[in-house]
């Protein structure tokens, strides 16, 4: 429920509420379970499984109690909001094992190595939960290259990684991988850890670019008997097969050693480190052990042993601190403490949105049967002032729409605004159509997470401007088209026109769903407004005013939207630096992380190198500004061709300052959250929410509401523009061609009806998609733009710049281009920015070749660049 507070900034982010969820089931009636340490733990098929482990059921080890290895399997099932232990038909592991590594994957829980009564194990197997049979199923995996215990394991997809550990009292620097997707998986030996260690936390998390493996903390046994304790943090990049040393564990001020605790990846780029042993008492115990071994008299041994036992029995428990690590900024913060005793030598798991810590050791020799649950709080950060501003902005935007919806009397008004829109307003609208909510959130987030390599992607808009101005706009204006694809019908045939138009309509329907959904997700997370309300608000307002007002209402609202978002972005650009104090270390961090890198001249088309960005950007923006109905329609709203070209130039040149602003904001966000690591929100599961989060958590009350209203407005105007352009195509390319006898009044009624049903359908799609996972806004947006629109651009290139291209040849080229795109996406690693180029190029090549075999005689006067 959305309950706005007086001052959003006073609320606490990154809060975890820790509770004792339940206890391990009693082994016998009337007995309390003593708990276990080092159990295999994971989640699969709706249950959490805890198996094996070790304890001291008959006394402390210094009292003669013997270590007892366990093989019992416990299964915890979640029923709505409650949990219950259920019995598995297979109640025991095949071998009593403890201190092995385990990690949850799609197909089950991978269990690796461990310690058994007979010694170390190199056995690997998969535990699966069969919900139908209520049984744990075991599947053998290849034995590990070496026998290990107290190692760490994680996974990226179906590739399992194993790091560190110990064997026969010696720490290991081994690092291995097993690809479970292979028919006959085999262990792969990877570059060794830089330090041999046991008891680390090993986690996979995204660093803003891709997933890396993080090996954090740990300890190393030495010949002296006194272990080396580590505060280290290493990351392994699977793409480059390299290790990197990162910031040591700490609270942002003081570095601390840490081992035997547990941790999980959470959110878009965060790692939560829980509990652990800082080593003060551990070192004292090891020192006593070393002294006892060297003692020359019985009396001295007894004295030292008594002091050691006193230290053990008075042990206050392990470190209860909870740390948060941001993989993008490489910064640590302490965010709280455990409510109960810290559990070590156990494996925490993420189950849904919660963290579960099963059993474990709470003092030397003492286990706990408690299953601890950590609930990550995601409270709304929206003040009542922001709420009031948001409501006022909605009322003003609604009033503004009424002002611009009274002049729509015919289809010329509805689709072209009566050709009475000033060129400056059309230019701002062209710019605003691309300054969507996705862009506003996505560009700063992309720069925050990566660098400036995408800068030239937006600069290619300026590069393609002369081509569009000289060769595309003149055809649209001189042929008096309403739909951009009318040109294809005049140049080739109706089949090519309807094929391009149908592809565009389908593309826009998918795009509208994303444009509505993604800002709604972000706004829900940072404001607390229910996502269904966000989607319905955007959809309903967009439907009403687009149905009523047409393109003129869309353009003027976009002008207002641009002013709001641009003003807010400029404010953030100047506000952020005043809250960054340590510029020297910040600049050093930027240089070390190459956050300002613009050029990457590697000839690698699988990464966003300079060549990929420029080639892909040229193709994307040629399509967007030359053939996209949403943009072309704005060219047609001005009174002349000259005015259309001026509007294009204004819209294109506005890209330069806006790009500098948004990329700079992304870099400043990196500096701010690096210096204030506790201010991030680990509950945000998408990196693209970082800028909206900054807006609601750091900006003055009122201004936050204004910018959030601007994001809503941007989402609505983008939706309205897509709805209007799609309705234009449905009306001109389909309805009027199939029913040429219709009156202007009937045509206008159809256009409005089509807009209405499009809006309803898109809103329903967004509501449906609200429960599905989506990837990065920026990547998703460009994937949609590039995958199938390339062939549409190819058809225009063939039409404008060649004489021999024929309708049937172009249609064949478009069809083959679509198939080619699917093949490229499925079977190559080419970067998504190249999709537009490969689609365009394949259509031009195949379309021209097929045209040579299927020529067509046609009057081309005024339809090509040739006189």
N, C-alpha and C positions, 0 to 999 in steps of 0.2 A: 504494500500500500504506500502511496506517495504522501508523506507527511513533511512538508517543508519546515525548516527550522529558522530561527531568527538569524543566526550567523552560520552559514554553511562551513566557513573556514575553521570554526571552533571544534568541529567534529574530528574524530580520530580515524585515520585510515590504517590499513594493515593490522586490524585487530583480529585476533584468533581467540575464540572462547573454548577453553579446554574443559572437558568433562570426563568423568569415569563412566564409560558407556556400559560396560558389562565386565564379567570375569570369565576366565577360562572355566569350562565345566569341571565339576568335581570328579576326580578319578574314581571315587567310591562314595557310597552313601554316607553322609555325615562328615566327610572329609573336605577340607579346603584345599584347592589346588595350590601348590607351592609356586607356580609360575615356571617359565622356562626362558633361557637366554639362547640366542643364536638359532631360532627356528626359521624354517623356510616360510615365507609369507607372500601372498599375492591375492589378486582379485581376478575371478573369471566367471563368466556366465551368471552374474547376479549374486555371487557369494564371495566371502573372504575366507581363505584357507590358511590355517596355521598348523605347521607340521614339523615334528621332530623337536630339536632343542636339547638343552642340558640343564640340570639343576643339582642341588645338594639336599636331597630329602631327609638325610639322616645326620645332619649336623654340619657345621661350618668346616671348611677344609683345614683350618688351623686347629680344629678340635678333633680331627681324624675322620671327618666326613668325606665320603668318596663321591667323585663326580659321576653322576648317573646320566647316561645318554638316553634320549627318549625317541620313540617312533610314533607316538599317538598323533592322529589327524583330527583337527577340530574345524568345523565348517559353520560359519556365521552367515545367516541369510537375512537380507533386508526385505521387510514387508512394509511397503509404504513408508511410514515414519517410525517404524519399530524394527527391532532386530531380534533374532532368535537363533539359538544353536540347534542345528539339526544333525542327525546321525548319518554318517556315510557307511555304506555297506562295506567298503574297504576302510578299515579304521586305523591301519598302521602303514608306515613306510616299509619298504622292503629291507632297509637297514637303519638302525638307530644312528642318527646323524645330527650334528650341531655345527654352528658357525659356518654353514655354507652360504653362498650368495644366491639370491633369487630376484627375479624380475617378471612383472606381468606383461604378457604380449597378447595379441589378438586371439591366438589359439590356446592359451593357457598360461601356466606359471612355469617358467624355466628355472630349474634348480641345479646348482652347480657346486660340485666339490663338497668340502666340509671336513669335519673331524669325526672320527669314529673310534670305537674302543681299540681297533686294530691299527689305527694311525690315520694319516691323511687320505682323503679320497679324491679321485679324479673323475668320478662318475657324474654324468649329466643326464637329466631326464626332464620330461614335460609332464606337469600335473594338470589335468583337465577335470572340470566338473560337469558331469552328465546329470542335468536336472530331471530328466525323465526317469532315470534309474536311481536317482539319489546316491550317486557313487562317484568316487574319485578314480579317474582313469590315468594310468601311467603309460607314457610313451618314451622309449629309450632314445637318447641323443648320442652323438659321438662323444667318446671320452675326451676330457680336456687334455691339452698337451702335457700338463704337469698337475700333480695333486696339490690342491691349495685349500686353505681355510682362511676365514676372515678377509676375504677379497670383497670387492664391490662389483655389482653388475647393473647394467641399464640396457636400454634398447632404443634404436631409431628405426621405426617401422618394424620389419621382421628381422633386422640385424641385431643380434645380442652382443654386447661388449662386456668383457671381463677384465678388471684391472687390479693390480697389486695382490695383496694377500701374503700368506706365509706358509712355508713348508719346512718341516723339521727344525723349527725354531728360527729360521732365517726369513727375513722380509724379501718379497719378490718385486721386481720391477717389470714383470711380464704384463703384456697387454694383448688381448686376443679378441677375435670376432668370429661369430657363427651366423651365417645367413640361412635362416629357417625357410626362406622361399625356394631355395635350391632343392632339386629332386633328391640329391645325395649330399646334404650339407657337410662341410669339412671346416675344421677350425683353421683360421688364418692368423698367423703371427704378425702383429703390427709393430710399429716402432715402439721401443720400450719406454716406460715411464722414466722421467728424468731423475726420480728418486725412488729407490726400493722402499715399499711401505706396506703395512697392513692396516686394517681398521679405518680405511678412508670412506667417505661418502662418494658414490659415483652416480652422476645424474646426467641425463641428456636434456638440453634446453636450447632454445633458439637464441642466437646472439644478434638478431636483427637482420641477418643475411640468410643463415641456414642453421640447422641443428649441429651443435658441437657436443662433445663428451667432456664433462667437468669432473675432475678428481680432486677432492677437497679434504684437507686435514690428513689424519693418519699418524702412525708412529712406526719406528723401525727398531727392531731388536738389535743390539750390538754385542760384541764379544765381551764387553765389560759387565754386561748384565743391566746396564742403565740405558734404557731406550732413548732414541732421539724422538722428540715430539715435534710435530709439524703444524705450522700455521699456513702451509702453502695451498695454493689454488692453481691447478693446471688445467688447460683446455686442449682438447685434441680436435683438429679440423679434419673430418673424414674426406673432404674434397681435396685437400692439399697434403694429407697424411703427415701433419706436423703438430708438434706440441708447442704450447706457448705458456709462459709463466705469467700469471695474472696477480691481482691485488691479494695480499694475505688476509686471512680471516680477522675480523675485528668489528668494533662498533663505530668505525669511522674516525676514531681518535687513537684507540689503543689496539695493537695487534695481539692476538691470543692464540696459543696452541690449542689443538682440538683433535680428538680421536674417539672412535667407538660409538659416536652418536648416530643420528639418522637424519635424513633429509629427503625432500621431494621437490620436483619442479612444479611451479604453479604459475598460472597466468601466461602472459605473452612472452616474458623474458626474465622470470624471477626464479630463484632457488631459495627454499626455506630450510634453514639448518637448525636442528632441534636437539637440545640436551647436549650430550657428549661429556667427555672427560678432559678437563684442561691440563691434567697431569701433575698437579702439585702433590697430592697425596700419593698418586701412582708412583711418582719418582721417589718419594720417601720410602715406600714399600720396597721398590726395586733396590734402593740403597741398602735397606736393612738386609734384604736377601743376599746382596753381594758381600756385606760385612759378615753375616752369619757364616757364609761359605768360607770366608778367609779367617774366621775366629780360631785362635790357637788353643783356647781353653774351653772346657765345658761351661764354666761359670760365665764366661763372656758370651758364649752362644745362648745360654739361658736368659741372660740379661737382655741381649738384643732381641731374642724371640719374644720375651715378655713385652718389651717396648713396641714391637711390631704388632702383636696381638691387641695391645691397648689402642694403637692407632687404627687398626682394622675395626675393632668393636665400637669405637667412638666416631666412625666415619659418618659424616652428615649427609651423604648422598652426593650425586654427581651434579655437574653444572646444569642449571635450569634455564639458561638463556636461550632465546629464540632469535636467530639472525636472519636477515633478508639480504640476498645478493642480487644485484641487477646485472645481467650478463651484457647488456648494451653499454652501460656507463662504467662497468667494472668497479662498482662501489658497494660497500657494505654498510648495514645499519642494524642496530639492535632494536627489535620491535616489540619485545615483551619477554615474559617468562612463563614456563609451565606452571599450571595451578598445583599439580601434585609432584611427587618425586620424579626426577628425570629417569627415563628408561634408556639404557645403553645396550650394546650388542643385540640390537633388534632391527627390524626393517620396517620403516614407515611406508604406507601406501596411500595413494590418492584413490578415493572411492567416491565417485560423483564429484561434488564440490568440497568434500570433507577430507581431512587427514586422519588416518587411523594408525596408532602405535600399539602393536600387540605385545603384551607381556614384556619381558626383558629384565635386565639386572638393574637394581636400584641402589645397592650398596655391595661391597665385596662379598661374594658368596650368597647374597640375598636376591631372590627373584620376586616379581610381582605377577599375579594372575590378571591384573587389570588391563582391559583394552581401553586405551585413551582415545577420545575423539576430539579433533580440533575443527571447529566450525569457523570458516573464514567469513567475516562479516563484510557485507557490501551495503553500507548505509548510503542513502541519498545525501548529496552535498549541494543542496539547493536551498537558499535562504528565502524567507517570505518576501524580501525585497525583490529578489530575482523572479520569484513567482509572479509578483505584481507586474514587473516589467514585461515578462513574457506574455501575460494576459493582455496588457495594454498594446503591445506590439501586434498581437493577433487581431485585436479590434481595429487598429490603424490599418493593418494590411488588408483586412476584410473591407474596410471603408474605401481604401484605395482601389481595390478591385472593382467595387461598385462604380467608381468614377469612370473607369476605363472599359466598362462593359455595356455602354448604352448606345454605341454607334454601329452595331452589327446587324445590318439589314439584309445582306446578301452574302453569297459565297466569296465574292471579291473582298468584302469587309472581313469575313470570317477567316479566310486563308491568307490574305495579303494586306490586311489592315487598310484597305482602300488606297494603297500606295501613298499614304500620307504621313508615314513615320519619318521624323527627321533623321538624317544620316548619322548624327552623333548618338541618338538613342538606339538606332539599329546596331551601331558599332559597339556600344556598351553592352547591348543585348547579346551580340555575337560572343563577346568576351565573357559575359555572365553565364551564357549557356554552357561554357566550358569550366567556369568557376562554380562548379556544382558543390554540393555538400561533400561528395566523395573527394573532390580535389582539395577543398578547404581542410579536410581532415587528413587526407592521404599523403599529400606532398610533405608537410612538416614531419609526419610520422615516418615516411620513407627516409628522409634526410636524418632524422633523429636516430634511426636504426642502422643506417648505412653511411652514405657520403653524398657528394654532389655529382656523381657520375650520371644521374638522370637529368642534370641541368640542361644539356643540349637537346634532350627530347622535346622540351618546350620551346627551345630556340628554333627548332626546325619549323615551327609555325611561321616565323618571320621569313625563313628560307623559301617556303613554298608559296608565300603571298604573291610574288610577281607572276608565277605560273597560273594561279587561280584567277588573278585579276585580269591577265591578258588573254587567257584561253578558255576559261570556264564561264565566268560571269557574263561575257558578251553573248554567248549562246543562249543562256537562260533569259536574258533581257530581250534580245532581239526576236526570239521565238515566242515570247509572251507565254511561257509555261507557268503552270501552278505547281506541278510536281517536277522534281529534278529528273525523274525517269521518263517524262514526256519526251525529253531529248532522245533517249534511246529508241523510243517508238518511232520518232520521225527519222532518225538516222538508220535504224535497222528494221525492226518489225515489232509488232505488238507483243510477241512472245518474249523478246529480250526485255522489253519494258516491264511486263508483268512479272517476269522471273526476278529481276532486280528489285522491283517494288515489294514482292512477296518476301524476299530475303530480308529486306530492310524492316518490313513490318514485324516479322518474327523476331528480328534482332532487337527492335525497340521494345517489344513486349517483355522480353527477358531483361533488357536494360532497365526498364521502368520498375520492374519488381525489385531489382538490386538497388536502384536509386532511392526507392522508398524504404527498403528494408534496412540497409546498412546505417544510414543516419539514425534510424529508429533504435537500432541496437545500441549505438553509442550514446544516444540521449537517454535511453533507459538506464544504462549502467551508471552514468554520471549524475543524473538528476533524480532517478527513482521513479519517474513516470512509467507506468505500465507500457510494455512494448506494443500491446494491442491498441492502446489509446493513441500512441504516437503514430502508428501506421494508419489508423482510421482517420485521425486528424489530417494528416498529410493527404491521404487519398480523397477524403470527402470534400475538403476545401478546394483541392485541385480540380476535382470533377465538376463541382458547381460552377466555378468561375471560368473554366475552360469551355464548358458547354455553353455558357452564357456569353462570354466575351471574345472568344477566338484569339488570334495571334496578337492583336493590339493590346489586349489585357496582359498577355504573357510578356510582351516586350517591356511595357512600362513597369510591371512588377519586378522584372529582372533588373531594370535600372536601379530601383530602390534596393533590391537585394545586394547588388554590387556595391552600392554606397555603404550599406551596413557592414558587410563582410570586409570590405577594403579598409574601412575606418577601424574596425575591430582588430584586423591583422596589423595595421600600422601602430595601433596603441600597444599591442603585445610586443611588437618589434622594439619599441622604445621603453616599454615597461620592464621587460625581462632583464636587460643588462644591469638595472639598478638593484637587482636581487642576486647578482653574482658577485661575490666579494673577491675570491682568490683567482684573479685572471691569469697570473703566472702559471700556476699548476694546471689551470683549465686549458690554456693554450698548449702547454706541454702534452696534456692528455689528448687534445685534438690532433696534434702532430703525430703522436705515437699511434693513435688509432686511425690515422689518415682520414679523418672525418671531412676534410676539405678537398679531398681528391676529386678532380673534375675529369681528368684524362686517364684512360686506361687503354693503351695502344696495343695490347695483346691481340693477336689474331685468333680470338676465341669467340665463337658464336653461340656458346652455351651460357655465357655470363654477360652482364650489361656493360660490355666494353664500349669504347668510344665508337667503334664501327657499328656495333649493334644498335646503340642509341641513335646515331645519326641516320643510318640506313632505315631502321625501323621507324624512327620518328618522321622522316620524310614521307614514307609510305602512309603512316597513320594519319598525318596531318593533311596530306594531299586528299585522302579519302574524306576526312572530317570537314575540311573547308571547301573541297571541290565537289563532293558528291553527296554529302549527308543532307537529307531533306530538312533536318532541324536547322542547319546553317543556311542552306540555299534559300529556304523560305524567308529568312531575314533579308537576304539580298533583294527579294522581290517586293518588300514592303516600302521601299523608298521610291521617290518619284522618277528616278532615271538611272541609267547605267553608271553614269559618273558618280552619282550619290551612292550607289551600291558599292563601287570600288572604294570610295572614301570610308564607308562603314567597315569594309573588310580590313582596310589599313589601320583604322583606329582600333578595331578589335584585336588585330595581330600585334600591334605595337604595345598595347596595354599588357601583353604577356610578359614583356621584358621586365618592367618594374615589379609586377606581381610575382614573377618567378624568383627574383632576387629576395623579395620580402618573405615568401613562404619557405624557401630554402634556408634563409638566415634564421627564421623562427625555429626550424628543425634543429639547426646547430645550437642555437641558444637553449632550446629545451634539453639537449644533451648536457650542456654545461650546467644548467640549473639543477637537473635531477642527479647529476654527478656530485654536485656540491651539497645537495639536500636529498640524500638517498631515501630518507624516511618519508619524503613527501609523495613518492610514487604510490600507486594503488595496485597491489599484487592481485586483487580480485578481477582486474580487467584482463580478459582473455585474448584481446586483440590489440596488437601494437598500434593500430590506427586510431585507438581511442585516447592516445596520450595527449593530444592537443585539446580535445574537449575536456579531458580530466584536468589539465592545467587551468583551463578557463574557469571551471566551476570551483576548483579548490584554491586557486591563488589570486584570481582577479578580484577587485573590489565588488562588493554586493551591488547589484544593479547592472553593472557592466557585464557580468556573467550572464544575466538574464537576457541582455540585449544581444550578445553574441550567439547564445543558444537559439534565440528567436531568429537570428540571421541564418543559422544552420537549417532550422525548420523551413525558413523562407526559400533557401537555396534548394532544398529537397523538393519543395512544392513547385517552384518555378521550373526546375529540371523536368519534373513529372508532367507539368502542364505543357511544356514545350514538346516533349515527346508525344503526349496524347494528341496535341493539335497537329503535329506533323504526320503522325500515323493516320489520323482521321482524314487528313488531306489526301494521302495516298489511297486510302480505301475508297474515298469519294471520287477522285479524278481518274485513278488508274483502273478501278474496278467498276464501281457503281455507274458512273457516267458512260463508260465504254459498253457495259452490258445493257444499259437502259438509256440510249441516246435521246429518247423522246421525253425524258423527265423535265419538269419545269424548274426554274431557279429556286422556287419556294420548296419544292420536294427535295431538291439537292441539299439545301441548307438544313432541312429537317433530318435528312439522312446523316449529314456530317455531325450534327449535334447528338443524334442517337448513337452513332458509332463512337463518339467521344465518351458518352455516358457509359456504354457497355465496356469500352476499353478500360476506363477508370475503375469500374467495379471489378472487372476481371483481374487487373493488375493489383488492386488492393487485396483481393483474395489470395493471389499468388504470394504477395509479400507476407500475409498472415501465415500461410502455409510454410513458407521458407523460414519464418521466424524461429522454427524449432530445428532447423538444419544448420550444420556448421558451414561457415564460409571462410575463404582465405583472405589474404590481404586485399584491401579495397583497391589499391592502385593496380596490383597485378590482375585482379579479377576484371577490373574495368578495361584494361588494355587487352586482356585475352578476348573478351567479348567483341571489342572494336576490331581486333585483328583477324580473328579466326575465319570469319566468312565475309566480311566486308571487302576484303582484298579483291575478290572476283568482281564486285560491283565497280570498283575503281578501274580494274583492268578493262571492263567493257567501255567505260568512258574514254580511256586512253586510246583504245582501238578505234572508237568512233571519231574522236577529234583529230587524231594524228595520223591515221592511215586512210587510204582510199579503198583498199581491197577487202577490208573486213566486212563480212556479211552477217546477217541476223542469225542464221542457223549456225554459222561458225562460232560466233560470239557465245551463243547459248551453250554450245558444246564445250567451249573453253571455260565458261562459268561452272558448268557441272563438273568438269574434270578438276578445276581448281578447288572446288569444295572437297572432293574426294582426296586430292593431294594434301589439303590442309589437315584432314583427319589422319592420314598416314603419317605426316610430319609430326603431328602432336603425339601420336601413339608410339611411334617407333624411333624417334630421334630425341636428342636432348637440346635441340636448338632453343634459344631463349624466346620467350613469348613475345617480346617486342618485334621479332622478325616475322611473326605470322602475317601481318599486313603486307609486308614486302613479298613474301613467298606466295601469298594468295594473289596479289596483283600481278607478279611476274609470270606465274603459271597460267593465269587467265590470258595474259597478252600473248604468250608463246603458243599455247594450244589453240587459243581463239584465232590467231592469225593463220596457223597451219591448217586448221579445219576450214577456214574461210577460203583458202586456196583450192580446196577440194569441193567446196560448196559455194561457189560464187553466186552473187545476186546482182542483177542490174537495177540501179536505183538512182534517181536524181539527187545528187549530193550538194546542190547549190546552197550555200550558206550553212552547211552542216559539218564541214571540216575546216581546217586552217588553210586549206588550199583554195585558191581563187577559181 
